Amino acid sequence: MPVCAAGRRARRVFSLSGPRRRGPARTIVSLAATVALATAGSAGALAAQPAKASGDTRAGVTGLREVMFVGNNWDGTADVIKSSGDLAGIGRINVIPDKDQRLTEIYLNPIKLAFFLGIRSGPGEGHDQFVDDMYSTPDGSAIVVSRPSFADVVSIDLATGKIRWRFPVSGFRSDHMAVSPDGKRVAVSASTSNTVHVLDIETGKQLGSFATGDKPHENVFTDGGKYLWNMSIGEVNTALDDPSMDWTKGDRRITVVDADTYKQVKVIDMRDRLDAFGRKDLSDAVRPVAFTPDESKLYFQVSFFNGFLEYDVATDRITRAKTLPKNPATSEGRTTWVNDSRHHGLSMSPDGTKLCVAGTMDDYATVVDRTSFQEGPLVPTSKPYWATVSGDGKSCIVSESGADQVTAIDFATGRKVVSVAVGDHPQRVRIGHVAADWTGPRTS
């Protein structure tokens, strides 16, 4: 697999006794961007969407191969790798073939430019965010990608590498997506307009939309596609990270809508649930989540916390919390944690017995027994930014954004299986499908 060397960061060595850290410091948004943010509402938030347990959902469809898409956020590429086993590379997709056209539009519009630069200096850590999330179409002929810095969603033909359709989101930044169980609809968060758009995955036509809390982030379809959950995380790009300033972070809540009418079914304010559970010290900004296979329980991470919580859906209350180890080398200064994350990335084994946690700022990933909440070995990883499940369901897959690789960790043993190199700053990783003989778009 070709690996982009430009902009690659030195890999960090982790040990609980204290590694030398790369120390990704949070930057303050430029003055122009700050003015625009204040005028239009808010800055974008780096997102994360949960991975449901996997397997080949297109099994039996002739001529398709299950793969894994890895979004290289700073590259503007998506690596296509095997979904299981050695995760060997298959091909690479340029998801910004229209880069020059988009940049021209942005630089000719002062407001768009202010947000574009604000994304670069804020959630992008000095880089443009060219790919956040991606899913393949049911027939495996295209990949649909959200592009934060370009504030849009595009469909890219996997045979030609050309754009089939483009949907500009409302506001100035696109974020996490979710695909419906039948693969026909894709939901995308428009993080600066507090809106989720639901699109036809084949045509890009908007089927509906709904309002959310501040900075919509994660989206999850539940009950076979009957409901759509959105988690808003509020403002994560300011330096107002002291608990006493939590009120400045905005309106954070879970919005649940009917996935046919897009009408609100209920709102879950985790602030009230956290307080009732005795954890007033924790943020209510819900980050990555994972449902049990029967969707009776929701596990979720929150800003600034090295751990996760368990929420019982039927009784509408938080039932347990798990605090995971801290890396002694990780700064306790909250403003040094990228986009208010401490741990960011959560997935569950297909049988519902194990959770896989990405300890982002603590440079490890670990598998946790869901019954006992006992964690397994702390597997050294460099700024792991996402956790999902391999196609065969045997491994947790984490994206190591600090080392430009993805790593498989065995659910049964909690031990590392394999790592493979990908592009610059991998984040979201998704199971998808391509033609059985696909090796990359044709070039002319």
KEDREN-641651 format. One line per 10 residues: number of its first residue (from 0); their letters; for each residue x, y, z of C-alpha. Coordinates in nm, 4 decimals, always signed. Each point is the difference from the previous one (the first is absolute). Layout:
// KEDREN-641651
NUM = A = X:Y:Z; ...
// end
This chain:
// KEDREN-641651
0 = MPVCAAGRRA = +0.0000:+0.0000:+0.0000; +0.1360:+0.3460:-0.0807; +0.0564:+0.2024:+0.3137; +0.0124:+0.3780:-0.0009; +0.3155:+0.1134:+0.1730; -0.0693:+0.3711:-0.0107; -0.0941:+0.1369:+0.3376; +0.0581:-0.3291:+0.1772; +0.0645:+0.0435:+0.3678; +0.2610:-0.1842:+0.2014
10 = RRVFSLSGPR = -0.1517:-0.3001:+0.1752; -0.0200:+0.0184:+0.3755; +0.1059:-0.2704:+0.2379; -0.2444:-0.0699:+0.2812; +0.0530:-0.1353:+0.3470; -0.1955:+0.0619:+0.3145; +0.3233:+0.1076:+0.1665; +0.0210:+0.3031:-0.2200; +0.0699:+0.0382:-0.3734; +0.1142:+0.3120:-0.1758
20 = RRGPARTIVS = -0.3149:+0.1579:-0.1391; -0.0556:+0.1686:-0.3275; -0.2324:+0.2363:+0.1891; -0.2639:+0.1142:-0.2507; -0.0822:+0.3426:+0.1405; -0.3327:+0.1599:-0.0684; +0.0182:+0.3219:-0.2003; -0.2183:+0.3076:+0.0296; -0.2160:+0.0821:-0.2978; +0.1208:+0.2982:-0.2032
30 = LAATVALATA = -0.1610:+0.3369:+0.0593; -0.1824:-0.0035:-0.3307; -0.1369:-0.3450:+0.0636; -0.1011:+0.0911:+0.3546; -0.2028:+0.2943:-0.1274; -0.1704:-0.2219:-0.2563; -0.0679:-0.2687:+0.2576; -0.1569:+0.2473:+0.2364; -0.2155:+0.1385:-0.2817; -0.1198:-0.3271:-0.1428
40 = GSAGALAAQP = -0.0259:-0.2008:+0.3188; +0.2940:-0.2250:+0.0693; +0.3031:-0.1856:-0.1222; -0.0057:-0.3546:-0.1261; +0.0723:-0.2874:+0.2292; +0.2110:-0.3015:-0.0711; -0.2292:-0.2906:-0.0065; -0.0276:-0.3650:+0.0585; -0.2588:-0.2533:-0.0762; -0.0454:-0.3415:+0.1593
50 = AKASGDTRAG = +0.0659:-0.3245:-0.1766; -0.2689:-0.2636:+0.0274; +0.1155:-0.3611:-0.0082; +0.0671:-0.1059:-0.3506; +0.0215:-0.2853:-0.2420; -0.0687:+0.0100:-0.3736; -0.3440:+0.1600:-0.0195; +0.0052:-0.0443:-0.3795; +0.0737:-0.3736:+0.0235; -0.1385:-0.1767:-0.3019
60 = VTGLREVMFV = +0.0181:+0.3021:-0.2322; +0.1829:-0.1255:-0.3084; +0.3257:+0.1674:-0.0933; +0.0579:+0.2012:+0.3184; +0.2884:-0.0178:+0.2429; -0.0163:+0.1141:+0.3614; +0.2734:+0.2525:+0.0826; +0.0863:+0.2634:+0.2547; +0.0200:+0.3703:-0.0860; +0.2489:+0.2105:+0.1980
70 = GNNWDGTADV = -0.0496:+0.3768:-0.0239; +0.3324:+0.1870:+0.0020; -0.1242:+0.3349:+0.1233; +0.3016:+0.2182:-0.0789; +0.0842:-0.1770:-0.3284; -0.3413:+0.0177:-0.1573; +0.0226:-0.3687:-0.0869; -0.1660:-0.3237:+0.1024; +0.2002:-0.3209:+0.0179; -0.1852:-0.3183:-0.0883
80 = IKSSGDLAGI = +0.1288:-0.3029:+0.1918; -0.1107:-0.3542:+0.0698; -0.2749:-0.0099:+0.2633; +0.1567:-0.2872:+0.1963; +0.3199:-0.1995:+0.0352; +0.3172:+0.1879:-0.0910; -0.1909:+0.3185:-0.1019; +0.2128:+0.0165:-0.3147; -0.0381:+0.3007:-0.2267; -0.2178:-0.0228:-0.3105
90 = GRINVIPDKD = -0.0088:+0.3545:-0.1374; -0.0267:+0.3698:+0.0750; -0.2619:+0.2600:-0.0920; +0.0489:+0.3747:-0.0412; -0.3097:+0.1459:+0.1686; +0.0785:+0.3608:-0.0954; +0.0327:-0.0154:-0.3808; -0.1723:+0.3403:-0.0147; +0.2390:+0.1629:+0.2481; +0.1001:+0.2922:-0.2230
100 = QRLTEIYLNP = -0.3616:+0.0878:-0.0767; -0.1039:-0.0145:+0.3653; +0.2960:+0.2097:+0.1150; -0.0762:+0.2651:-0.2616; -0.3573:+0.0292:+0.1276; +0.1199:+0.0232:+0.3588; +0.2660:+0.2627:-0.0588; -0.2470:+0.2192:-0.1882; -0.2449:-0.0037:+0.2926; +0.1240:+0.1755:+0.3186
110 = IKLAFFLGIR = -0.2423:-0.1821:+0.2319; +0.0782:-0.3430:-0.1458; +0.3695:+0.0811:+0.0197; -0.0278:+0.0978:+0.3668; -0.1605:-0.3345:+0.0851; +0.2439:-0.1914:-0.2195; +0.2941:+0.1546:+0.1847; -0.1770:-0.0486:+0.3321; -0.0357:-0.3725:-0.0686; +0.3684:-0.0171:-0.0921
120 = SGPGEGHDQF = +0.1205:+0.1746:+0.3151; -0.2555:-0.1643:+0.2316; -0.1171:-0.3610:-0.0470; +0.2492:-0.0542:-0.2843; +0.3007:+0.0650:+0.2258; +0.1572:+0.2162:-0.2723; -0.1232:-0.2194:-0.2880; -0.3011:+0.0036:-0.2296; -0.2609:-0.2685:+0.0704; -0.0714:-0.1636:-0.3339
130 = VDDMYSTPDG = -0.1759:-0.3214:+0.1044; -0.1952:-0.0796:+0.3126; -0.2341:-0.2878:-0.0736; -0.0744:-0.2347:-0.2897; -0.2317:-0.2820:-0.1106; -0.0330:-0.1992:-0.3215; -0.3207:-0.0195:-0.1997; -0.1949:-0.3298:+0.0151; +0.1286:-0.1060:-0.3425; +0.3612:+0.0782:+0.0921
140 = SAIVVSRPSF = +0.0427:+0.2383:-0.2931; +0.0607:+0.3208:+0.1965; +0.1202:+0.1348:+0.3325; -0.1866:+0.2835:+0.1748; +0.2258:+0.2318:+0.2003; -0.0540:+0.2922:+0.2374; +0.2681:+0.2694:-0.0399; +0.0103:+0.2404:+0.2980; +0.2179:+0.2742:-0.1481; -0.2118:+0.0080:-0.3174
150 = ADVVSIDLAT = -0.3291:-0.0138:+0.1945; -0.1477:-0.2658:-0.2249; -0.0715:-0.3643:-0.0756; +0.1084:-0.1519:-0.3312; -0.0476:-0.3312:-0.1783; +0.3112:-0.1202:-0.1807; -0.0182:-0.2627:-0.2731; +0.2351:-0.2819:+0.1003; +0.0737:-0.0934:-0.3618; +0.0863:+0.3468:-0.1320
160 = GKIRWRFPVS = +0.0840:+0.1992:+0.3139; -0.2376:+0.2752:-0.1162; -0.2699:+0.1707:+0.2032; -0.3534:-0.1241:-0.0677; -0.1814:+0.2507:+0.2215; +0.0750:+0.2657:+0.2584; -0.2197:+0.1238:+0.2859; +0.1100:+0.3214:+0.1797; -0.1184:-0.0210:+0.3599; -0.1579:+0.2932:+0.1791
170 = GFRSDHMAVS = +0.2537:+0.2117:+0.1851; +0.3736:-0.0408:-0.0422; +0.1084:-0.3481:+0.1079; -0.1102:-0.3599:-0.0584; +0.0777:-0.2686:+0.2542; -0.0919:-0.3566:+0.1009; -0.2406:-0.2074:-0.2040; -0.2084:-0.3161:+0.0393; -0.1439:-0.2319:-0.2620; -0.3401:-0.1641:+0.0384
180 = PDGKRVAVSA = -0.0104:-0.3803:+0.0410; -0.1245:-0.0413:-0.3588; +0.2869:+0.2152:-0.1260; -0.2303:+0.2413:-0.1831; +0.0172:+0.3101:+0.2216; +0.2912:+0.1868:+0.1483; -0.0312:+0.2501:+0.2862; +0.2608:+0.2732:+0.0386; +0.0529:+0.2533:+0.2787; +0.0340:+0.3628:-0.1049
190 = STSNTVHVLD = +0.1875:+0.1089:+0.3071; -0.0225:+0.3795:-0.0232; -0.3725:+0.0129:-0.0854; -0.1174:-0.2517:+0.2643; -0.1647:-0.2089:-0.2703; +0.0066:-0.3595:-0.1214; -0.0705:-0.0547:-0.3711; -0.1237:-0.3392:-0.1223; +0.0886:-0.0732:-0.3627; -0.0801:-0.2627:-0.2596
200 = IETGKQLGSF = +0.3342:-0.1778:-0.0269; -0.0363:-0.0576:-0.3770; -0.1101:+0.3478:-0.1093; +0.1054:+0.2360:+0.2799; -0.3546:+0.1380:+0.0182; -0.1029:+0.1160:+0.3469; -0.2772:-0.2171:+0.1396; -0.0378:+0.1961:+0.3228; +0.1785:+0.1857:+0.2777; -0.0401:+0.0785:+0.3671
210 = ATGDKPHENV = +0.1295:+0.2398:+0.2642; +0.2442:-0.1119:+0.2699; +0.1854:+0.1382:+0.2974; +0.3185:+0.2002:-0.0458; +0.2615:-0.1645:-0.2248; -0.1671:-0.3227:-0.1147; +0.2558:-0.2775:-0.0096; -0.0801:-0.3715:+0.0120; -0.2959:-0.1509:-0.1888; -0.1365:-0.3530:+0.0525
220 = FTDGGKYLWN = -0.2969:-0.1810:-0.1562; -0.1795:-0.2347:+0.2408; -0.2879:-0.2488:+0.0007; +0.0694:-0.1187:-0.3545; +0.0071:+0.3562:-0.1296; -0.3193:+0.1205:+0.1699; +0.1754:+0.2625:+0.2116; +0.2998:+0.2268:-0.0411; +0.2010:+0.1192:+0.2989; +0.2203:+0.3103:-0.0088
230 = MSIGEVNTAL = +0.2448:+0.1030:+0.2709; +0.0967:+0.3682:+0.0192; +0.3323:+0.0749:+0.1700; -0.0072:+0.3788:+0.0306; +0.2978:+0.2285:-0.0447; +0.3261:-0.1951:+0.0185; +0.2359:+0.2498:-0.1623; +0.0326:+0.2604:+0.2735; +0.2530:+0.0085:+0.2821; -0.2825:+0.0335:+0.2564
240 = DDPSMDWTKG = +0.0523:-0.3551:+0.1209; -0.0026:+0.0446:+0.3761; -0.3059:-0.1692:+0.1539; -0.1156:+0.3356:+0.1325; -0.0348:+0.1206:-0.3610; -0.2013:-0.2988:-0.1165; -0.3061:+0.2196:-0.0467; +0.1738:+0.1696:-0.2941; +0.0063:-0.3225:-0.2009; -0.3591:+0.0306:-0.1216
250 = DRRITVVDAD = -0.3127:-0.2153:-0.0158; +0.1094:-0.3650:-0.0035; -0.2605:-0.2730:-0.0328; -0.1012:-0.3169:-0.1783; -0.2788:+0.0553:-0.2531; -0.1988:-0.3052:-0.1115; -0.2208:+0.0316:-0.3092; -0.2290:-0.2213:-0.2037; +0.2195:-0.1015:-0.2952; -0.2933:+0.0205:-0.2457
260 = TYKQVKVIDM = -0.1518:+0.3338:+0.0972; +0.3081:+0.1533:+0.1714; -0.2291:+0.1231:+0.2757; +0.1425:+0.0102:+0.3529; -0.0909:-0.2981:+0.2158; +0.1929:+0.0909:+0.3145; +0.2924:+0.1974:+0.1377; +0.2463:-0.1459:+0.2507; +0.1933:+0.2496:+0.2095; +0.2907:-0.1918:+0.1496
270 = RDRLDAFGRK = +0.0686:+0.2843:+0.2412; -0.3029:-0.0995:+0.2056; +0.0889:-0.3696:-0.0193; +0.3627:+0.0579:+0.0964; -0.1030:+0.2130:+0.2971; -0.2457:-0.2668:+0.1162; +0.2771:-0.2598:-0.0295; +0.2267:+0.2102:+0.2208; +0.2409:+0.1151:-0.2718; -0.0520:+0.3731:-0.0113
280 = DLSDAVRPVA = +0.3716:+0.0224:-0.0717; -0.0360:-0.1511:-0.3470; -0.0793:+0.1825:-0.3226; -0.3307:-0.0781:-0.1690; +0.1526:+0.0263:-0.3501; -0.0637:-0.3496:-0.1386; +0.2768:-0.1139:-0.2331; +0.0252:-0.3473:-0.1685; -0.2638:-0.2522:+0.1072; -0.0729:-0.3712:-0.0344
290 = FTPDESKLYF = -0.3324:-0.1787:+0.0444; -0.0345:-0.3591:+0.1138; -0.1269:-0.2348:-0.2742; -0.3536:+0.0178:+0.1432; +0.0343:+0.3806:+0.0397; -0.1067:-0.0187:+0.3645; +0.3151:+0.1727:+0.1227; +0.2073:+0.2860:-0.1323; +0.3667:+0.0445:+0.0843; +0.1429:+0.3453:-0.0547
300 = QVSFFNGFLE = +0.3070:+0.2163:+0.0477; -0.0106:+0.3631:+0.1097; +0.2405:+0.2908:-0.0298; +0.3042:+0.0073:+0.2320; -0.0647:-0.3479:+0.1466; +0.2356:-0.2985:-0.0112; -0.2758:-0.2582:-0.0022; -0.3625:-0.0544:-0.1014; -0.3502:-0.0372:+0.1427; -0.2882:-0.2465:-0.0311
310 = YDVATDRITR = -0.3544:+0.1261:-0.0656; -0.3104:-0.2194:+0.0289; -0.2377:+0.1010:-0.2776; -0.3214:-0.1392:+0.1522; +0.0436:+0.1584:+0.3430; +0.1598:+0.3168:-0.1410; +0.2855:+0.0079:+0.2499; +0.3743:-0.0415:+0.0241; +0.0772:-0.3274:+0.1761; +0.3806:-0.0341:+0.0042
320 = AKTLPKNPAT = +0.3220:+0.1892:-0.0693; +0.3433:-0.1314:-0.0857; +0.3145:+0.2053:+0.0649; +0.3005:-0.1191:-0.1979; +0.3709:+0.0558:+0.0798; +0.1718:+0.3252:-0.0761; +0.3307:+0.0214:-0.1777; +0.2370:+0.1824:+0.2412; +0.1560:+0.1771:-0.2971; -0.3312:+0.1555:-0.1062
330 = SEGRTTWVND = -0.0301:+0.3620:+0.1044; -0.2785:+0.0714:+0.2459; -0.0537:+0.3360:-0.1685; -0.3360:-0.0363:-0.1688; +0.0813:+0.2572:-0.2657; +0.2695:-0.2343:-0.1346; -0.2544:-0.2731:-0.0775; -0.1163:+0.0057:-0.3613; -0.3556:+0.1313:-0.0328; -0.0822:-0.0707:+0.3657
340 = SRHHGLSMSP = +0.0627:-0.3720:-0.0500; +0.1850:-0.2161:+0.2452; -0.1325:-0.3326:-0.1252; -0.1644:-0.0048:-0.3440; -0.1006:-0.3251:-0.1680; -0.2315:-0.2796:+0.1163; -0.1227:-0.3228:-0.1584; -0.1559:-0.3289:+0.1108; +0.0626:-0.3601:-0.0997; -0.2833:-0.1518:-0.2054
350 = DGTKLCVAGT = -0.1065:-0.2246:+0.2909; -0.0218:+0.2985:+0.2339; +0.2465:-0.1360:+0.2573; +0.2957:+0.2330:-0.0587; +0.0529:+0.3717:-0.0437; +0.3005:+0.1481:-0.1768; +0.1138:+0.3424:+0.1172; +0.2346:+0.2434:-0.1717; +0.1910:+0.1904:+0.2697; +0.0799:+0.2875:-0.2324
360 = MDDYATVVDR = +0.2079:+0.2393:+0.2098; +0.1374:-0.2868:+0.2119; +0.1447:-0.1816:-0.3027; -0.1533:-0.3427:+0.0476; -0.2949:-0.2165:-0.0952; -0.1493:-0.2720:+0.2167; -0.2717:-0.2643:-0.0049; -0.2398:+0.0080:+0.2982; -0.2209:-0.2867:+0.1169; -0.3546:+0.1378:-0.0064
370 = TSFQEGPLVP = -0.1197:-0.2029:+0.3000; +0.2852:+0.0622:+0.2441; +0.1291:+0.3268:-0.1511; +0.3524:-0.1409:+0.0361; +0.2361:+0.1380:-0.2605; +0.2527:-0.2167:-0.1810; +0.3561:+0.0889:-0.1023; +0.0636:+0.3644:-0.0859; +0.1111:-0.0285:-0.3619; +0.2378:+0.2854:-0.0913
380 = TSKPYWATVS = -0.1467:+0.2109:-0.2817; +0.0769:+0.3521:-0.1168; -0.2927:+0.2384:+0.0473; -0.2650:-0.2609:-0.0901; -0.2969:+0.1893:-0.1364; -0.2639:-0.2611:-0.0808; -0.0997:-0.3581:+0.0755; -0.2050:-0.2327:-0.2164; -0.0360:-0.3743:-0.0649; +0.1671:-0.2181:-0.2625
390 = GDGKSCIVSE = -0.2116:-0.1663:-0.2646; +0.0306:-0.3417:+0.1627; -0.0896:+0.1458:+0.3417; +0.3142:-0.1370:+0.1648; +0.1948:+0.3237:+0.0438; -0.0355:+0.3585:+0.1052; +0.1510:+0.2372:-0.2577; +0.1403:+0.3318:+0.1214; +0.1338:+0.2863:-0.2098; +0.3332:+0.1293:+0.1295
400 = SGADQVTAID = -0.0111:+0.3618:-0.1123; +0.3402:+0.0710:+0.1549; +0.1750:-0.2839:-0.1862; -0.1952:-0.0078:-0.3286; -0.1040:-0.3616:+0.0345; -0.2935:-0.2198:+0.1009; +0.0394:-0.2758:+0.2567; -0.2017:-0.3149:+0.0674; -0.0435:-0.1183:+0.3608; -0.1425:-0.3452:+0.0685
410 = FATGRKVVSV = -0.3252:+0.0140:+0.1983; +0.0684:-0.3382:+0.1602; +0.3499:+0.0711:+0.1329; +0.0190:+0.3794:-0.0013; +0.3336:-0.0284:-0.1816; +0.1194:+0.1787:-0.3118; -0.0314:-0.2068:-0.3187; +0.1351:+0.2197:-0.2795; +0.0596:+0.3615:-0.1074; -0.0020:+0.1357:-0.3558
420 = AVGDHPQRVR = +0.1137:+0.3380:-0.1312; -0.2559:+0.2384:-0.1501; -0.0085:+0.3718:-0.0882; +0.0393:+0.3184:+0.1998; -0.2067:+0.0173:+0.3212; -0.2476:-0.2895:-0.0322; -0.3223:+0.0514:+0.1934; -0.3265:-0.1680:-0.0961; +0.0114:-0.3659:-0.1066; -0.3057:-0.1641:-0.1586
430 = IGHVAADWTG = -0.0930:-0.3381:-0.1441; -0.1140:+0.0265:-0.3619; -0.0043:-0.1740:-0.3364; +0.1692:+0.0310:-0.3374; -0.0076:-0.2059:-0.3199; +0.1746:-0.3330:+0.0525; +0.2792:+0.0889:-0.2451; +0.0411:+0.3635:+0.1119; +0.3537:+0.1282:+0.0604; -0.0542:+0.3753:-0.0303
440 = PRTS = -0.1551:+0.2601:-0.2324; +0.1133:+0.0016:-0.3623; +0.2486:+0.2720:-0.0868; +0.0241:+0.1681:-0.3386
// end
